Each structure stands twice: as structure tokens, then as C-alpha cells.
Amino acid sequence: MEPIVYLNGNWLPLAEAHVPVLDRGFIFGDGIYEVVPVYRAVPFRWLQHLARLERSLAEVRIDDPLGPEAWTAMVYELVDRQDAPDQFVYMQVTRGVARRDHAFPAAATPTVFAMSTPFPGVPTEQREHGVAAITLPDERWLRCHIKSTSLLGNVLARQQAVDAGAVECVMFRDGRLTEGAASNIWVVRDGIVMTPPRSHLILAGIRIGLVEELCLQADVPLAVRPVERIEVDSADELMLTSATKELIPIVSLDGRPVGSGSPGPMYRRLRAAYDAAVEASVARGRMAPAAVASAIADGVRA
């Protein structure tokens, strides 16, 4: 059965969803997006994803076309219209349709699109045995904290990893760790989990806040600070996190083993805590849209 998607207030089959060629998302990549994992019909860390979506909209000066309550109701309906219990929701907002000109149009209605697809979960092979990565210089723009649809730099970096037979890249700017093409990177040395601080050079992945919480709960030492290249090269363990990859170990970097070359004890510990957090989210169930709006108004850290 063809999936039903949301486009500008309408529900329709994916094949019937069309956007004009003068949409600024198509012409300029002028828009933002968000990806939310869903477990047993419950969006995971929805408050944080919604807060980041609103922050990205504000950064690119697009007025929020829906608002927290309407976003929540739309996502719940989208999930309920699909068959799979586990899904990931993709949401995109562009500045809308206008005559081609670099400057913002004086008046344009944002284009809102959302779809949900089955989430089969992270492959067991990757969870249990880890993945390979390569290192690359970070040659993207300097506003990586915006979850923009302008992803060509990330696409090129990810393709270099694929060409090398790896799953992801680990990028550096001026000798310091930034992130992966589509993930955040974690370094373990001497029992301490390290990750770069939030800045304009990295996307504040929702799993950053989650892993910080898991480390605090498990009394795991955590250092959020600049991470030098030498610390990555000599790491005991490396891990990556993202909405669709969850938390997986990097066991090979540029063809060399990381630590023992196998998933390490810190990964095992945090992986168990991650899975427990998912189960706790499912047990709590969905928040009412009005409660989501209230929580966002009170301030949620993305």
C-alpha cells in the first residue's frame, strides 16, 4: 500500500504529492527539516525534536507555519496512517514558492511536507560488531547548527565514506573533531566519554542530550569540550549517534582498529541504557498536543 503523506494541509498518496519547481526548497535548498524516530507509534524525544525544528526555523527566518500543538497532532496522525509500529518521520519546511531571486520574497507561504516510513531498526551486525569509518576534513559551511536542507557538503562527505567501504566519516576542522556526515561522534579515552560542545560547527543532534542524560544517570564521566585529532586517533572506543542509527560503535577508522577492534564496554553500557530509554518512552506513551505546546513554551533544550 502506498504511504499517505502530508503536504500543505492535505493528506494524499506519496505519488500524488507535488511541489512547484519554483519552490525555494527546490531552487535554493532554502528550508529546514527534522527526522524523528518512532517506536511502537510513540515519537521518541519528540519535545526535543520539535524544539530543534522551531530553532532552525527561527535561524533561517521562516515563521513557524503550524505551531507546537498542530505539529504534534499532524505527526500523530501521520504515524497512525502507516502500518509499521516503528517508523521514522521526516518533516520539511521551505520558504515557499516565489520568483527566483536570492533575497527573501516579500510574501511567500511556507511549504510543509511530512512523510513516515517503516524503521526496521539498526542492523544486528552493526549493533553487535560495529562499523568502519574514515576521517575527512570538514569542508562544509559555518552554520552547521541549522538543520538545513542544503546538505550537499554532507552528501559529498558521506559518499566518500561509502566509496571507501565505510558507513560514516569522522570530520575535523582545524585539527579538532566536529561530527560525521549524518551523525554525532563520541570518543572514549581512559573511561571518559568525550564529545565536542554545541556550536555553529556541528548540528546539536538530539542524541547528544540523550547520551548526556544517560551518562549522568549511569555515573559515567562525561567531558563536553573540544576534542583534538590525536585524542580521536588514540581513542579506546568511538561511537556515533543519530536518529536512525541510534547508537553504534565505530571499530575501524581509516582501516585501523579502534581500541581492540571490537565494541567496547562503554558502548555496551550506553547501548543498554539507550534501549532502556526507548522502552521507558514507549511505556509513557504520547503526550497530549496541548501538553507539548505548554512544554515547548516553558523551554526545551534541543
C-alpha positions in Angstrom: 0.0 0.0 0.0 1.4 3.4 -1.0 2.1 5.6 2.0 0.0 8.6 2.8 1.9 11.9 3.3 1.1 15.4 4.5 1.6 18.4 2.1 0.3 21.8 3.0 -2.7 20.7 5.0 -3.6 17.8 2.7 -3.3 14.0 3.1 -2.6 12.2 -0.1 -0.6 9.3 -1.6 3.1 9.9 -1.9 2.9 9.6 -5.8 0.4 12.4 -5.8 2.4 14.8 -3.7 3.9 17.5 -6.0 5.7 20.8 -5.3 6.1 23.6 -7.9 9.5 23.9 -9.5 9.8 27.5 -8.2 9.6 26.3 -4.6 12.7 27.8 -2.9 13.5 24.5 -1.4 14.0 23.1 -4.9 15.7 26.2 -6.3 18.0 27.1 -3.4 17.7 24.4 -0.7 16.0 27.2 1.3 14.4 25.2 4.1 14.9 23.1 7.1 14.0 19.6 8.1 13.7 17.2 11.0 13.8 13.4 11.4 12.1 11.7 14.4 12.3 8.0 15.3 9.0 6.4 16.3 8.9 3.3 18.5 5.5 1.4 18.7 3.7 4.5 17.5 5.3 6.8 20.1 7.7 9.6 18.8 11.0 9.3 20.7 12.2 12.6 22.3 9.5 14.5 20.4 9.8 17.6 22.6 13.5 17.9 21.8 13.0 17.3 18.0 10.2 19.9 17.9 12.3 22.4 19.8 15.1 22.0 17.3 12.7 22.4 14.4 11.5 25.6 15.8 15.0 26.8 16.5 16.0 26.0 12.9 13.0 27.9 11.5 13.9 30.9 13.6 17.6 30.8 12.4 16.6 31.0 8.8 13.8 33.4 9.4 10.8 31.3 8.4 7.7 31.8 10.5 6.5 28.6 12.1 3.6 27.6 9.8 1.9 25.3 12.4 3.0 25.7 16.0 3.7 23.0 18.6 0.2 21.7 19.0 -0.6 21.4 15.3 2.8 19.9 14.6 2.1 17.3 17.3 -1.3 16.4 16.0 -0.1 16.2 12.4 2.8 13.8 13.4 0.5 11.6 15.4 -2.0 11.3 12.6 0.8 10.6 10.1 2.1 7.8 12.3 -1.3 6.4 12.7 -1.9 6.3 8.9 1.1 4.0 8.5 1.2 0.2 9.1 4.6 -0.2 10.8 4.8 0.2 14.6 8.3 1.5 14.3 8.8 4.4 11.9 10.8 7.5 11.3 9.1 10.7 10.4 10.6 13.2 8.0 9.3 16.8 8.2 10.4 19.6 5.9 9.6 23.3 5.7 10.7 25.5 2.9 10.2 29.3 2.4 7.7 28.5 -0.3 7.1 29.4 -3.9 8.3 32.7 -5.4 10.1 34.3 -8.3 13.7 33.1 -8.4 15.8 35.7 -6.5 18.3 35.2 -3.8 16.7 37.7 -1.4 13.8 36.6 0.7 10.5 37.1 -1.1 8.3 39.9 0.4 5.4 37.4 0.7 5.6 33.6 0.4 3.6 30.8 2.1 5.9 28.1 3.6 5.7 24.7 2.1 5.2 22.0 4.7 5.8 18.4 3.8 5.9 15.3 6.1 6.1 11.6 5.5 6.7 8.5 7.6 8.4 5.3 6.6 9.0 1.9 8.3 12.0 1.9 10.6 13.4 -1.7 10.6 15.9 -0.8 13.3 19.7 -0.8 13.3 21.1 -4.0 11.7 22.2 -6.5 14.3 25.5 -6.7 12.6 26.2 -3.0 13.2 24.9 -3.2 16.8 26.9 -6.2 17.8 30.1 -5.8 15.7 30.4 -2.1 14.9 31.1 -0.2 11.7 34.0 1.3 9.8 34.6 5.0 9.3 37.1 7.2 7.6 38.5 10.7 8.5 37.9 13.7 6.4 38.5 17.5 6.7 35.3 19.3 7.4 34.8 21.5 4.4 31.1 22.4 4.9 29.7 25.9 5.6 30.0 27.5 9.0 26.3 27.3 10.1 26.1 23.6 10.7 23.9 24.1 13.8 21.0 24.7 11.4 19.3 21.5 10.2 19.1 22.9 6.7 18.0 21.1 3.6 21.2 22.4 2.0 23.1 19.2 2.5 25.5 18.9 -0.4 28.6 19.1 1.8 27.3 16.3 3.9 26.2 14.3 0.9 29.7 14.5 -0.6 31.4 13.6 2.7 29.1 10.6 3.2 29.7 9.4 -0.4 33.5 9.5 0.2 32.9 7.1 3.2 30.7 4.8 1.0 33.4 4.9 -1.7 35.9 3.7 0.9 33.7 0.9 2.0 32.8 2.7 5.3 29.5 3.6 6.9 30.4 7.1 8.1 33.1 9.7 8.1 34.7 11.5 11.1 35.3 15.1 10.3 37.8 17.6 11.6 38.2 21.4 11.4 41.4 23.0 12.3 42.6 19.8 13.9 39.5 19.3 16.1 36.6 16.9 15.9 33.3 18.2 14.6 30.9 15.4 13.6 30.0 12.8 11.0 28.3 13.5 7.7 25.0 12.4 9.3 25.8 11.7 12.9 27.5 13.0 16.1 30.7 11.4 17.2 31.7 10.2 20.7 35.2 9.5 21.9 36.1 7.3 24.9 39.6 7.5 26.5 40.6 6.3 29.9 37.0 5.7 30.9 35.8 9.2 30.0 33.2 9.9 27.2 34.0 13.0 25.2 32.1 14.9 22.6 32.6 18.5 21.2 30.5 21.3 22.7 27.4 22.6 20.9 28.4 25.3 18.5 27.8 26.6 14.9 30.3 24.0 13.7 28.1 21.0 14.5 24.4 20.0 14.5 23.2 19.6 18.0 21.9 16.1 17.5 19.0 15.1 19.7 21.0 12.1 20.9 23.7 14.4 22.3 21.3 15.5 25.0 20.1 11.9 25.4 23.7 10.5 25.8 24.5 13.3 28.3 21.5 12.2 30.3 22.4 8.5 30.1 26.0 9.3 31.3 24.7 11.3 34.2 22.2 8.5 35.2 24.9 5.8 34.9 27.6 7.9 36.7 29.7 7.8 33.6 32.4 10.5 33.4 31.5 12.9 30.5 33.5 15.7 29.1 31.9 18.1 26.6 34.8 20.1 25.3 37.0 20.5 22.1 38.4 17.1 21.1 41.8 17.1 19.4 42.6 14.9 16.4 45.2 12.9 18.4 42.6 12.0 21.0 40.4 10.5 18.3 43.3 8.6 16.7 44.2 7.1 20.1 40.7 6.5 21.4 39.8 3.4 23.3 36.4 3.5 21.7 34.5 5.6 19.2 30.7 5.7 18.8 28.3 7.5 16.6 24.7 8.6 17.2 21.8 9.7 15.0 18.0 9.4 14.9 18.1 6.4 12.5 21.4 4.8 13.6 20.7 5.3 17.3 24.0 4.4 19.0 26.6 2.2 17.3 30.3 1.6 17.8 33.0 2.6 15.3 35.5 -0.3 15.4 37.7 0.7 12.4 39.0 4.2 11.4 40.9 4.7 8.2 41.4 0.9 8.0 43.0 0.8 11.5 41.3 -0.8 14.5 39.8 1.4 17.2 40.9 0.1 20.6 40.6 -3.7 20.5 38.8 -3.5 17.1 35.6 -4.7 18.8 32.7 -2.9 20.5 34.0 -1.8 23.9 32.5 -1.9 27.4 31.4 1.8 27.4 29.4 1.2 24.2 27.8 -1.9 25.8 26.9 0.1 28.9 25.4 3.1 27.0 23.7 0.8 24.4 21.8 -0.9 27.2 20.9 2.5 28.7 19.7 3.7 25.3 17.4 0.7 24.8 16.0 1.2 28.3 15.3 4.9 27.5 13.3 3.8 24.4 11.3 1.3 26.4 10.6 4.0 29.0 9.4 6.3 26.3 7.0 3.7 24.9 5.7 3.0 28.4 4.9 6.7 29.0 3.1 6.9 25.7 2.3 10.0 23.7 2.0 13.5 25.2 -1.2 15.3 24.5 -0.7 18.0 21.9 -1.7 20.8 24.4 0.8 19.5 26.9 3.5 19.5 24.2 2.7 23.1 23.4 3.0 24.0 27.1 6.3 22.2 27.5 7.8 24.0 24.4 6.6 27.3 25.8 8.3 26.6 29.0 11.6 26.0 27.1 13.0 22.6 26.0 16.7 22.3 25.1 17.1 20.7 21.7 
